[in-house]
Amino acid sequence: MLLPPEDHSRIIEMAWEDRTPFEAIEHCYRLTESDVIRIMQRSLKPSSFKLWRKRVAGRRTKHLQLRSAEVRRGFAPGQYKHR
């Protein structure tokens, strides 16, 4: 799948964000979790990919079904503050 550079960059950014679930990426870009994993594997250095996989494996906030019902946002409160 060939993505425009800005979409490709945004998908990688969303994948790294702890509070952005894979379902949000699927909703925005119609990419499944396995599609995102493939994009990350092709886009990152092997060591960075291993670090990312270790980070997101089983992380509750990356999967809506594992996420607490109390979490209603997709970003940390201070993430998008203007400086």
DRENKEMI-369876 format. One record per residue: residue in one letter; x, y, z of N, C-alpha, C, O in turn. Coordinates in Angstrom, 3 decimals, decimal comma, always signed. Layout:
residues N
SITE | A | X | Y | Z | X | Y | Z | X | Y | Z | X | Y | Z
...
END
This chain:
residues 83
SITE | M | +0,844 | -1,176 | +0,000 | +0,000 | +0,000 | +0,000 | +0,886 | +1,234 | +0,000 | +1,752 | +1,384 | +0,862
SITE | L | +0,670 | +2,112 | -0,961 | +1,459 | +3,327 | -1,079 | +0,679 | +4,471 | -0,448 | -0,437 | +4,781 | -0,865
SITE | L | +1,274 | +5,089 | +0,555 | +0,641 | +6,183 | +1,278 | +1,347 | +7,494 | +0,971 | +2,556 | +7,511 | +0,737
SITE | P | +0,594 | +8,600 | +0,972 | +1,266 | +9,894 | +0,854 | +2,218 | +10,083 | +2,040 | +1,942 | +9,581 | +3,130
SITE | P | +3,319 | +10,789 | +1,852 | +4,310 | +10,944 | +2,929 | +3,723 | +11,486 | +4,225 | +4,117 | +11,051 | +5,307
SITE | E | +2,783 | +12,432 | +4,134 | +2,206 | +12,994 | +5,357 | +1,357 | +11,968 | +6,112 | +1,347 | +11,967 | +7,343
SITE | D | +0,645 | +11,095 | +5,389 | -0,128 | +10,036 | +6,045 | +0,806 | +8,995 | +6,656 | +0,584 | +8,535 | +7,776
SITE | H | +1,830 | +8,635 | +5,929 | +2,808 | +7,657 | +6,412 | +3,433 | +8,147 | +7,721 | +3,556 | +7,390 | +8,683
SITE | S | +3,818 | +9,402 | +7,741 | +4,425 | +9,998 | +8,929 | +3,433 | +10,034 | +10,089 | +3,803 | +9,747 | +11,228
SITE | R | +2,191 | +10,379 | +9,813 | +1,165 | +10,460 | +10,866 | +0,851 | +9,079 | +11,432 | +0,635 | +8,947 | +12,637
SITE | I | +0,824 | +8,059 | +10,595 | +0,572 | +6,696 | +11,067 | +1,683 | +6,259 | +12,020 | +1,410 | +5,666 | +13,063
SITE | I | +2,915 | +6,547 | +11,668 | +4,039 | +6,201 | +12,545 | +3,926 | +6,960 | +13,868 | +4,155 | +6,392 | +14,936
SITE | E | +3,580 | +8,217 | +13,795 | +3,403 | +9,021 | +15,009 | +2,295 | +8,446 | +15,884 | +2,467 | +8,315 | +17,096
SITE | M | +1,165 | +8,102 | +15,283 | +0,041 | +7,540 | +16,040 | +0,418 | +6,192 | +16,653 | +0,013 | +5,877 | +17,773
SITE | A | +1,192 | +5,402 | +15,917 | +1,601 | +4,093 | +16,426 | +2,511 | +4,226 | +17,641 | +2,456 | +3,393 | +18,545
SITE | W | +3,346 | +5,260 | +17,675 | +4,244 | +5,479 | +18,810 | +3,500 | +6,034 | +20,024 | +3,921 | +5,809 | +21,159
SITE | E | +2,405 | +6,752 | +19,799 | +1,669 | +7,353 | +20,907 | +1,035 | +6,265 | +21,772 | +0,365 | +5,365 | +21,264
SITE | D | +1,252 | +6,356 | +23,064 | +0,737 | +5,342 | +23,973 | -0,784 | +5,299 | +24,017 | -1,365 | +4,220 | +24,131
SITE | R | -1,422 | +6,425 | +23,931 | -2,872 | +6,475 | +24,122 | -3,679 | +6,418 | +22,824 | -4,906 | +6,507 | +22,863
SITE | T | -3,030 | +6,275 | +21,707 | -3,749 | +6,155 | +20,443 | -3,936 | +4,675 | +20,127 | -2,967 | +3,988 | +19,803
SITE | P | -5,169 | +4,173 | +20,216 | -5,389 | +2,743 | +19,960 | -5,274 | +2,403 | +18,478 | -5,460 | +3,253 | +17,608
SITE | F | -4,969 | +1,160 | +18,223 | -4,884 | +0,694 | +16,840 | -6,221 | +0,892 | +16,120 | -6,254 | +1,108 | +14,909
SITE | E | -7,309 | +0,817 | +16,866 | -8,635 | +1,002 | +16,267 | -8,807 | +2,416 | +15,720 | -9,511 | +2,609 | +14,729
SITE | A | -8,175 | +3,406 | +16,348 | -8,234 | +4,782 | +15,846 | -7,497 | +4,899 | +14,518 | -7,948 | +5,594 | +13,608
SITE | I | -6,363 | +4,218 | +14,412 | -5,610 | +4,216 | +13,153 | -6,432 | +3,525 | +12,068 | -6,474 | +3,976 | +10,923
SITE | E | -7,075 | +2,439 | +12,439 | -7,918 | +1,723 | +11,472 | -9,080 | +2,602 | +11,018 | -9,429 | +2,615 | +9,837
SITE | H | -9,672 | +3,327 | +11,946 | -10,795 | +4,205 | +11,609 | -10,362 | +5,324 | +10,659 | -11,071 | +5,641 | +9,704
SITE | C | -9,203 | +5,916 | +10,923 | -8,722 | +7,042 | +10,112 | -8,138 | +6,620 | +8,764 | -8,341 | +7,297 | +7,756
SITE | Y | -7,413 | +5,498 | +8,748 | -6,649 | +5,128 | +7,554 | -7,011 | +3,759 | +6,972 | -6,432 | +3,334 | +5,973
SITE | R | -7,970 | +3,072 | +7,601 | -8,398 | +1,737 | +7,150 | -7,253 | +0,736 | +7,125 | -7,157 | -0,099 | +6,225
SITE | L | -6,385 | +0,834 | +8,130 | -5,252 | -0,086 | +8,270 | -5,460 | -0,919 | +9,529 | -5,737 | -0,375 | +10,597
SITE | T | -5,329 | -2,219 | +9,408 | -5,461 | -3,087 | +10,576 | -4,190 | -3,000 | +11,422 | -3,195 | -2,403 | +11,010
SITE | E | -4,238 | -3,596 | +12,589 | -3,062 | -3,625 | +13,453 | -1,883 | -4,284 | +12,747 | -0,750 | -3,812 | +12,850
SITE | S | -2,147 | -5,367 | +12,034 | -1,050 | -6,047 | +11,326 | -0,493 | -5,176 | +10,198 | +0,702 | -5,239 | +9,907
SITE | D | -1,340 | -4,363 | +9,560 | -0,849 | -3,415 | +8,542 | +0,084 | -2,393 | +9,179 | +1,133 | -2,065 | +8,625
SITE | V | -0,311 | -1,894 | +10,352 | +0,508 | -0,901 | +11,059 | +1,844 | -1,521 | +11,470 | +2,890 | -0,880 | +11,367
SITE | I | +1,802 | -2,752 | +11,926 | +3,039 | -3,445 | +12,309 | +3,967 | -3,561 | +11,108 | +5,170 | -3,335 | +11,231
SITE | R | +3,421 | -3,910 | +9,951 | +4,238 | -4,017 | +8,731 | +4,838 | -2,667 | +8,349 | +6,006 | -2,591 | +7,969
SITE | I | +4,040 | -1,598 | +8,449 | +4,542 | -0,254 | +8,137 | +5,675 | +0,107 | +9,081 | +6,703 | +0,635 | +8,656
SITE | M | +5,487 | -0,177 | +10,361 | +6,518 | +0,142 | +11,346 | +7,784 | -0,665 | +11,077 | +8,892 | -0,138 | +11,177
SITE | Q | +7,625 | -1,925 | +10,740 | +8,787 | -2,782 | +10,486 | +9,579 | -2,286 | +9,280 | +10,809 | -2,321 | +9,283
SITE | R | +8,880 | -1,831 | +8,265 | +9,556 | -1,350 | +7,057 | +10,141 | +0,047 | +7,231 | +11,082 | +0,414 | +6,528
SITE | S | +9,595 | +0,828 | +8,158 | +9,976 | +2,230 | +8,295 | +11,041 | +2,482 | +9,352 | +11,773 | +3,468 | +9,276
SITE | L | +11,129 | +1,598 | +10,331 | +12,052 | +1,813 | +11,442 | +13,293 | +0,951 | +11,307 | +13,288 | -0,072 | +10,622
SITE | K | +14,348 | +1,379 | +11,967 | +15,529 | +0,526 | +12,063 | +15,137 | -0,703 | +12,869 | +14,219 | -0,625 | +13,685
SITE | P | +15,807 | -1,842 | +12,666 | +15,448 | -3,058 | +13,408 | +15,419 | -2,860 | +14,924 | +14,517 | -3,369 | +15,589
SITE | S | +16,372 | -2,140 | +15,472 | +16,393 | -1,930 | +16,926 | +15,218 | -1,064 | +17,383 | +14,658 | -1,292 | +18,455
SITE | S | +14,847 | -0,079 | +16,578 | +13,700 | +0,776 | +16,915 | +12,401 | -0,002 | +16,819 | +11,499 | +0,170 | +17,639
SITE | F | +12,311 | -0,865 | +15,807 | +11,117 | -1,684 | +15,667 | +10,957 | -2,624 | +16,864 | +9,855 | -2,762 | +17,395
SITE | K | +12,038 | -3,266 | +17,292 | +11,978 | -4,155 | +18,454 | +11,563 | -3,388 | +19,698 | +10,767 | -3,883 | +20,496
SITE | L | +12,093 | -2,191 | +19,869 | +11,721 | -1,347 | +21,008 | +10,229 | -1,000 | +20,958 | +9,536 | -1,077 | +21,972
SITE | W | +9,745 | -0,623 | +19,786 | +8,324 | -0,288 | +19,624 | +7,437 | -1,495 | +19,906 | +6,436 | -1,374 | +20,612
SITE | R | +7,793 | -2,659 | +19,360 | +6,978 | -3,864 | +19,588 | +6,934 | -4,220 | +21,066 | +5,882 | -4,588 | +21,588
SITE | K | +8,055 | -4,114 | +21,728 | +8,096 | -4,395 | +23,160 | +7,213 | -3,402 | +23,916 | +6,534 | -3,765 | +24,877
SITE | R | +7,231 | -2,156 | +23,472 | +6,457 | -1,104 | +24,129 | +4,951 | -1,303 | +23,972 | +4,207 | -1,109 | +24,934
SITE | V | +4,490 | -1,682 | +22,791 | +3,042 | -1,766 | +22,554 | +2,448 | -3,142 | +22,842 | +1,228 | -3,274 | +22,947
SITE | A | +3,281 | -4,158 | +22,969 | +2,757 | -5,519 | +23,193 | +1,976 | -5,573 | +24,501 | +2,536 | -5,399 | +25,584
SITE | G | +0,701 | -5,811 | +24,385 | -0,151 | -5,952 | +25,561 | -0,485 | -4,649 | +26,263 | -1,141 | -4,669 | +27,305
SITE | R | -0,052 | -3,515 | +25,721 | -0,350 | -2,218 | +26,342 | -1,855 | -1,972 | +26,259 | -2,436 | -1,968 | +25,173
SITE | R | -2,456 | -1,774 | +27,384 | -3,912 | -1,630 | +27,437 | -4,428 | -0,441 | +26,645 | -5,505 | -0,511 | +26,052
SITE | T | -3,682 | +0,635 | +26,628 | -4,167 | +1,828 | +25,941 | -4,082 | +1,717 | +24,420 | -4,677 | +2,533 | +23,717
SITE | K | -3,364 | +0,737 | +23,900 | -3,253 | +0,564 | +22,450 | -4,365 | -0,313 | +21,884 | -4,484 | -0,447 | +20,666
SITE | H | -5,169 | -0,904 | +22,739 | -6,250 | -1,779 | +22,296 | -7,525 | -1,386 | +23,034 | -7,577 | -1,460 | +24,262
SITE | L | -8,548 | -0,972 | +22,303 | -9,782 | -0,510 | +22,942 | -10,406 | -1,562 | +23,847 | -10,971 | -1,220 | +24,886
SITE | Q | -10,316 | -2,827 | +23,478 | -10,924 | -3,874 | +24,286 | -10,220 | -4,050 | +25,627 | -10,840 | -4,508 | +26,587
SITE | L | -8,951 | -3,700 | +25,714 | -8,196 | -3,813 | +26,962 | -8,214 | -2,522 | +27,768 | -7,863 | -2,518 | +28,948
SITE | R | -8,617 | -1,442 | +27,145 | -8,568 | -0,117 | +27,759 | -9,658 | +0,039 | +28,805 | -10,774 | -0,452 | +28,637
SITE | S | -9,325 | +0,719 | +29,870 | -10,286 | +1,025 | +30,921 | -11,361 | +1,946 | +30,360 | -11,070 | +2,805 | +29,528
SITE | A | -12,585 | +1,775 | +30,803 | -13,685 | +2,634 | +30,358 | -13,488 | +4,078 | +30,812 | -14,107 | +4,993 | +30,270
SITE | E | -12,636 | +4,277 | +31,794 | -12,369 | +5,625 | +32,305 | -11,536 | +6,458 | +31,340 | -11,566 | +7,687 | +31,410
SITE | V | -10,795 | +5,819 | +30,441 | -9,960 | +6,539 | +29,474 | -10,843 | +6,913 | +28,295 | -11,296 | +6,054 | +27,538
SITE | R | -11,076 | +8,211 | +28,157 | -11,977 | +8,681 | +27,104 | -11,263 | +9,538 | +26,058 | -11,903 | +10,052 | +25,140
SITE | R | -9,970 | +9,693 | +26,183 | -9,237 | +10,530 | +25,236 | -8,119 | +9,716 | +24,584 | -7,713 | +8,672 | +25,094
SITE | G | -7,635 | +10,209 | +23,460 | -6,584 | +9,516 | +22,744 | -5,228 | +10,147 | +22,893 | -4,294 | +9,796 | +22,171
SITE | F | -5,099 | +11,098 | +23,842 | -3,815 | +11,748 | +24,028 | -3,670 | +12,160 | +25,486 | -4,657 | +12,266 | +26,214
SITE | A | -2,449 | +12,388 | +25,896 | -2,179 | +12,826 | +27,263 | -2,582 | +14,293 | +27,410 | -2,498 | +15,042 | +26,436
SITE | P | -3,017 | +14,728 | +28,598 | -3,495 | +16,091 | +28,781 | -2,504 | +17,183 | +28,335 | -2,929 | +18,205 | +27,796
SITE | G | -1,226 | +16,992 | +28,543 | -0,250 | +18,008 | +28,171 | +0,358 | +17,849 | +26,804 | +1,269 | +18,594 | +26,441
SITE | Q | -0,125 | +16,891 | +26,033 | +0,518 | +16,548 | +24,767 | +0,427 | +17,643 | +23,718 | +1,394 | +17,865 | +22,989
SITE | Y | -0,688 | +18,327 | +23,617 | -0,874 | +19,297 | +22,530 | -0,954 | +20,735 | +23,033 | -1,658 | +21,553 | +22,442
SITE | K | -0,250 | +21,054 | +24,107 | -0,236 | +22,429 | +24,609 | +0,587 | +23,296 | +23,678 | +1,649 | +22,890 | +23,205
SITE | H | +0,086 | +24,491 | +23,424 | +0,838 | +25,444 | +22,592 | +1,942 | +26,062 | +23,443 | +1,722 | +26,388 | +24,610
SITE | R | +3,093 | +26,218 | +22,877 | +4,229 | +26,788 | +23,613 | +4,572 | +28,143 | +23,084 | +5,501 | +28,782 | +23,577
END
